[in-house]
Amino acid sequence: MALTKTKPKELGFKAPDFSLLDPKDNESKTLNLLMGKRGTIVAFICNHCPYVKHVIEEINNIAIDYKERGINLIAINSNDIENYPEDHPDKMVEWANALGFQFPYLFDENQEVAKAYDAVCTPEFSLFDEELKCVYRGRLDAASPGNKAPVNGADLRAAIDSLLSGNKEIPNQIPSMGCNIKWK
């Protein structure tokens, strides 16, 4: 399995708008509809990636822990489902229901949203402030399959806590790493 790291991108960029299918209710959802009052996390994930599977419960925990504080998490699957049928929207719904996702899990069928965000791997996280300007682009934490680092969301949680305390200059941004997005 090829390991891919988040592509460097200067912070401060505005979150690209989108309208994507939510397979759960078969309706399109927009960034403006789903964004949080105090911040928004856009996470690129998929069903089959072992790196995502390793941390998915913590991703859900972060969505739960910060929702009441005005931070919303939006997950997007941009993978080619013809060659990776495990990532099909029907399977996305099954997985979201089985794990009790407390966040929307959207499907980027034409992969344009992943390209707009310069996303290249799963999982990959970008944190935006209340004006949808990027303040963090990095990993969840140091955990990955096979290492002994705890799955605790430490890096992303520190970034969110920093944003909530009014600090938009977030240090220690380490790129996320995982499977590459499966391009068509």
C-alpha positions in Angstrom: 0.0 0.0 0.0 1.5 3.3 -1.1 1.8 5.9 1.7 0.8 9.5 0.7 1.2 12.7 2.8 -0.9 15.8 2.7 0.1 18.2 0.0 1.7 21.4 1.4 -0.6 24.4 0.9 -0.3 27.9 2.4 -2.8 28.5 5.2 -5.5 31.1 5.0 -7.1 29.8 1.8 -10.9 30.0 1.7 -12.7 26.7 1.9 -13.9 25.9 -1.6 -17.7 25.7 -1.7 -19.4 22.5 -2.8 -22.7 20.7 -3.2 -22.3 17.0 -2.7 -24.5 14.0 -2.4 -25.3 12.8 1.1 -26.0 9.1 0.4 -27.9 8.8 3.7 -30.9 10.9 2.5 -29.9 11.1 -1.2 -29.9 14.9 -1.1 -27.2 17.4 -2.0 -25.6 19.2 0.9 -23.5 22.4 0.7 -20.6 23.7 2.7 -22.7 26.7 3.8 -25.4 24.5 5.1 -23.1 22.2 7.0 -20.4 24.7 8.3 -20.1 25.3 12.0 -20.7 28.7 13.7 -17.1 28.8 15.1 -15.3 26.5 12.7 -15.5 23.6 10.3 -13.4 20.5 9.8 -13.3 19.0 6.3 -12.0 15.5 6.4 -11.3 13.3 3.4 -11.9 9.7 4.3 -13.1 6.5 2.7 -14.4 3.1 3.8 -11.6 0.8 2.7 -8.4 2.7 3.8 -6.7 0.9 6.8 -5.5 4.3 8.0 -9.0 5.7 8.2 -10.3 2.4 9.8 -7.6 2.8 12.5 -8.8 6.3 13.5 -12.5 6.4 12.5 -13.8 6.1 16.1 -11.7 9.1 17.2 -12.9 11.1 14.1 -16.5 10.4 15.3 -15.5 11.4 18.9 -14.1 14.7 17.7 -17.4 15.4 15.8 -19.4 14.7 19.0 -17.0 16.5 21.4 -16.9 19.8 19.4 -20.4 20.1 17.8 -21.8 21.8 20.9 -18.9 24.3 20.8 -19.7 25.4 17.3 -17.3 23.2 15.3 -18.8 20.9 12.6 -17.0 18.1 11.0 -17.8 17.2 7.4 -16.4 14.0 5.9 -16.0 13.5 2.1 -15.2 10.3 0.1 -13.7 11.2 -3.3 -12.6 7.7 -4.3 -13.2 6.0 -7.6 -15.9 3.5 -6.8 -15.7 1.5 -10.0 -12.3 0.2 -9.0 -12.9 0.5 -5.2 -16.5 -0.8 -4.8 -16.2 -0.8 -1.0 -16.3 3.0 -1.1 -19.7 3.0 -3.0 -22.3 5.4 -1.5 -24.5 2.4 -0.4 -21.5 1.1 1.5 -20.8 4.6 2.9 -24.3 4.6 4.4 -23.9 1.1 5.9 -20.5 2.0 7.5 -21.9 5.4 8.8 -24.9 3.6 10.3 -22.8 0.7 11.8 -20.4 3.2 13.5 -23.0 5.8 14.4 -21.4 8.7 12.6 -22.4 12.0 14.1 -21.3 13.9 11.0 -22.3 14.0 7.4 -20.4 11.7 5.1 -20.6 13.0 1.5 -19.7 11.6 -1.8 -17.6 13.5 -4.3 -18.4 11.5 -7.4 -16.5 13.6 -10.0 -13.6 14.2 -7.6 -13.7 18.0 -8.2 -14.0 18.8 -4.5 -10.9 16.8 -3.6 -9.0 18.6 -6.3 -10.4 22.0 -5.1 -9.1 21.3 -1.6 -5.8 19.8 -3.0 -6.6 16.6 -1.0 -4.4 13.7 -1.8 -4.8 11.1 1.0 -7.1 9.5 3.4 -7.5 10.5 6.1 -6.7 14.2 5.5 -8.0 17.1 7.7 -8.4 20.9 7.1 -9.7 23.1 9.9 -11.4 26.4 8.9 -12.4 29.3 11.1 -15.8 30.9 11.2 -15.0 32.8 8.0 -14.0 29.5 6.3 -10.3 30.4 6.2 -7.9 27.5 6.7 -6.0 27.6 10.0 -4.9 24.0 10.1 -4.0 21.4 7.5 -2.6 18.3 9.1 -2.9 15.0 10.8 -5.3 13.7 13.4 -2.5 12.4 15.6 0.6 10.2 15.5 -1.3 6.9 15.3 -1.3 4.7 12.3 -1.8 1.0 11.8 1.2 -0.9 13.2 2.6 1.8 15.4 1.9 2.0 19.1 0.9 5.6 19.2 -2.4 6.2 20.9 -5.4 7.1 18.8 -6.4 10.3 20.6 -6.8 13.0 18.0 -4.2 15.1 19.8 -3.0 17.2 16.9 -6.4 18.0 15.5 -7.9 18.6 19.0 -5.0 21.0 19.8 -5.7 22.9 16.6 -9.5 23.1 17.4 -8.8 24.1 21.0 -6.4 26.8 19.8 -9.0 28.1 17.3 -11.7 28.2 20.0 -9.4 30.1 22.3 -9.0 32.8 19.6 -5.6 31.8 18.3 -5.6 31.4 14.5 -1.8 30.9 14.3 -1.6 27.2 15.0 1.9 25.7 15.4 3.1 22.2 14.8 1.2 21.3 11.7 2.3 17.8 10.7 1.0 16.5 7.4 -1.5 13.7 7.5 -0.5 10.4 5.9 -2.5 7.5 4.6 -3.7 5.9 1.4 -3.8 8.0 -1.7 -7.2 9.1 -3.0 -8.1 6.7 -5.7 -8.4 8.8 -8.8 -10.4 7.8 -11.8 
